[in-house]
C-alpha cells in the first residue's frame, strides 16, 4: 500500500507552525539568495523587498562589497 505522499505525488509535506517561525524558515532560504544577487549588483529584487520597510539600496559610489541604504520619502 502506498503512503499518502506517494499517492499524491508530493515530494514535500505541508508545514504548519507559528507565523513568526514560518517567516524565519522562509528567510533562511531567501537571505543567501539576496546576498548573491547583491554581490552581482542585481538590486531589483532586493529593492522590492526593501521597499516594504520604506528603504532603497544602491551600490553607486560605494567600496567593493558595500551598499548604501537610504529612506524613501512619501
Backbone as JSON, one array per atom type, in Angstrom:
{
  "sequence": "XXXXXXXXXXXXXXXXXXXXXXXXXXXXXXXXXXXXXXXXXXXXXXXXXXXXXXXXXXXXXXXXXXXXXXXXXX",
  "N": [[0.84, -1.18, 0.0], [0.56, 2.22, -0.86], [1.94, 5.22, 0.57], [0.39, 8.29, 1.75], [1.76, 10.51, 0.71], [3.06, 9.37, -1.5], [0.86, 8.6, -3.05], [-0.25, 11.06, -3.74], [1.77, 12.19, -5.14], [3.52, 13.93, -3.94], [6.49, 15.48, -3.0], [7.31, 16.83, -0.82], [6.09, 17.46, 2.4], [3.24, 19.38, 3.6], [3.6, 22.22, 5.8], [2.98, 23.25, 9.1], [3.08, 25.86, 11.35], [3.86, 28.4, 13.84], [3.3, 31.83, 12.84], [5.54, 33.63, 12.95], [7.7, 31.82, 13.17], [7.43, 30.48, 10.78], [7.98, 32.52, 8.95], [10.65, 32.93, 9.64], [11.77, 30.51, 8.75], [11.42, 30.77, 6.01], [12.99, 33.04, 5.54], [15.56, 32.01, 6.01], [16.15, 30.7, 3.64], [15.84, 32.69, 1.73], [17.57, 34.87, 2.32], [20.39, 34.12, 1.72], [20.18, 33.97, -1.09], [19.46, 36.61, -1.78], [21.78, 37.91, -0.92], [23.64, 36.86, -2.73], [22.64, 37.96, -5.1], [23.08, 40.68, -4.58], [25.88, 40.77, -4.54], [26.39, 40.35, -7.24], [25.43, 42.7, -8.16], [22.83, 42.95, -8.86], [20.13, 44.5, -8.0], [17.39, 44.69, -8.12], [15.32, 42.87, -7.11], [16.08, 42.9, -4.44], [15.63, 45.57, -3.78], [12.87, 45.6, -4.14], [11.99, 44.14, -1.95], [13.11, 45.7, 0.09], [11.6, 47.96, -0.16], [9.29, 47.45, 1.26], [10.0, 48.04, 3.86], [10.32, 50.71, 3.51], [12.77, 51.54, 2.36], [15.65, 52.05, 0.23], [18.18, 50.57, -1.75], [21.5, 51.03, -2.88], [24.45, 50.68, -4.89], [26.02, 52.54, -5.97], [28.9, 54.51, -6.18], [30.13, 53.28, -3.99], [32.38, 51.4, -1.9], [33.96, 48.23, -2.75], [31.92, 45.4, -2.19], [30.22, 46.8, -0.51], [27.23, 48.5, 0.37], [24.69, 51.06, 0.05], [22.1, 52.23, 2.03], [19.11, 53.99, 2.03], [16.41, 56.06, 3.25], [13.14, 56.0, 1.91], [11.11, 58.61, 0.72], [7.79, 59.78, 1.32]],
  "CA": [[0.0, 0.0, 0.0], [1.32, 3.46, -0.96], [1.67, 6.25, 1.58], [-0.35, 9.45, 1.24], [2.66, 11.33, -0.11], [3.28, 8.67, -2.76], [-0.38, 8.64, -3.81], [-0.48, 12.41, -4.22], [2.92, 12.63, -5.9], [4.12, 15.04, -3.2], [7.84, 15.21, -2.53], [7.49, 17.54, 0.45], [4.82, 17.57, 3.12], [2.88, 20.72, 4.05], [4.17, 22.57, 7.1], [2.14, 24.12, 9.92], [3.8, 26.38, 12.52], [3.53, 29.78, 14.15], [3.61, 32.76, 11.76], [6.91, 34.12, 13.07], [8.61, 30.72, 12.88], [7.32, 30.21, 9.35], [8.74, 33.58, 8.27], [12.07, 32.65, 9.87], [12.18, 29.41, 7.88], [11.5, 31.33, 4.66], [14.13, 33.96, 5.5], [16.78, 31.21, 5.93], [16.39, 30.37, 2.23], [15.82, 33.91, 0.91], [18.72, 35.74, 2.61], [21.57, 33.82, 0.9], [19.91, 34.31, -2.49], [19.55, 38.07, -1.89], [23.2, 38.27, -0.8], [24.26, 36.51, -4.01], [22.2, 38.98, -6.07], [23.75, 41.94, -4.27], [27.27, 40.65, -4.98], [26.39, 40.51, -8.69], [24.97, 44.04, -8.49], [21.42, 42.87, -9.26], [19.44, 45.0, -6.81], [15.96, 44.87, -8.37], [14.51, 42.13, -6.14], [16.44, 43.39, -3.11], [14.91, 46.82, -3.59], [11.44, 45.3, -4.0], [11.78, 43.75, -0.55], [13.46, 46.86, 0.92], [10.51, 48.92, -0.27], [8.33, 47.15, 2.32], [10.48, 48.8, 5.02], [10.49, 52.09, 3.06], [14.18, 51.78, 2.1], [16.18, 51.8, -1.11], [19.57, 50.14, -1.69], [22.28, 51.32, -4.07], [25.88, 50.4, -4.81], [26.7, 53.65, -6.64], [29.96, 55.23, -5.46], [30.44, 52.57, -2.75], [33.52, 50.49, -1.97], [33.61, 46.87, -3.12], [31.15, 44.66, -1.18], [29.5, 47.73, 0.36], [25.99, 49.04, -0.21], [24.17, 52.22, 0.74], [20.67, 52.16, 2.24], [18.53, 55.25, 2.42], [14.98, 56.05, 3.47], [12.28, 56.53, 0.85], [10.19, 59.64, 1.2], [6.42, 59.58, 0.82]],
  "C": [[0.89, 1.24, 0.0], [0.95, 4.42, 0.16], [0.9, 7.4, 0.93], [0.51, 10.28, 0.31], [2.91, 10.69, -1.47], [2.04, 8.73, -3.65], [-0.6, 10.0, -4.45], [0.66, 12.91, -5.1], [3.62, 13.82, -5.25], [5.5, 14.63, -2.73], [8.09, 15.83, -1.16], [6.13, 17.71, 1.11], [4.52, 19.01, 3.47], [3.41, 20.96, 5.46], [3.24, 23.54, 7.82], [2.97, 24.53, 11.13], [3.36, 27.8, 12.77], [4.0, 30.7, 13.03], [5.06, 33.22, 11.78], [7.94, 33.05, 12.72], [8.6, 30.38, 11.39], [8.1, 31.25, 8.55], [10.24, 33.38, 8.45], [12.57, 31.55, 8.94], [12.29, 29.87, 6.42], [12.74, 32.19, 4.53], [15.46, 33.22, 5.4], [17.14, 30.88, 4.49], [16.54, 31.63, 1.37], [17.09, 34.74, 1.1], [19.96, 35.39, 1.79], [21.39, 34.16, -0.58], [20.0, 35.82, -2.71], [20.99, 38.54, -1.79], [23.94, 37.99, -2.1], [23.89, 37.54, -5.08], [22.92, 40.3, -5.85], [25.21, 41.91, -4.7], [27.39, 40.84, -6.49], [25.96, 41.91, -9.11], [23.53, 44.08, -8.97], [20.55, 43.24, -8.06], [17.92, 45.11, -6.99], [15.1, 44.16, -7.33], [14.81, 42.57, -4.72], [15.69, 44.67, -2.81], [13.4, 46.61, -3.48], [11.12, 44.91, -2.56], [12.06, 44.93, 0.38], [12.34, 47.9, 0.92], [9.44, 48.69, 0.8], [8.71, 47.94, 3.58], [10.74, 50.26, 4.71], [11.96, 52.48, 2.94], [14.49, 51.58, 0.63], [17.66, 51.49, -0.94], [20.26, 50.54, -2.99], [23.73, 50.95, -3.81], [26.69, 51.5, -5.48], [27.69, 54.33, -5.7], [30.29, 54.61, -4.11], [31.65, 51.67, -2.97], [33.03, 49.08, -2.31], [32.97, 46.16, -1.92], [30.46, 45.55, -0.16], [28.26, 48.23, -0.38], [25.52, 50.2, 0.65], [22.66, 52.09, 0.82], [20.18, 53.52, 2.67], [17.02, 55.12, 2.52], [14.26, 56.6, 2.24], [11.35, 57.56, 1.46], [8.83, 59.37, 0.6], [6.11, 60.34, -0.39]]
}
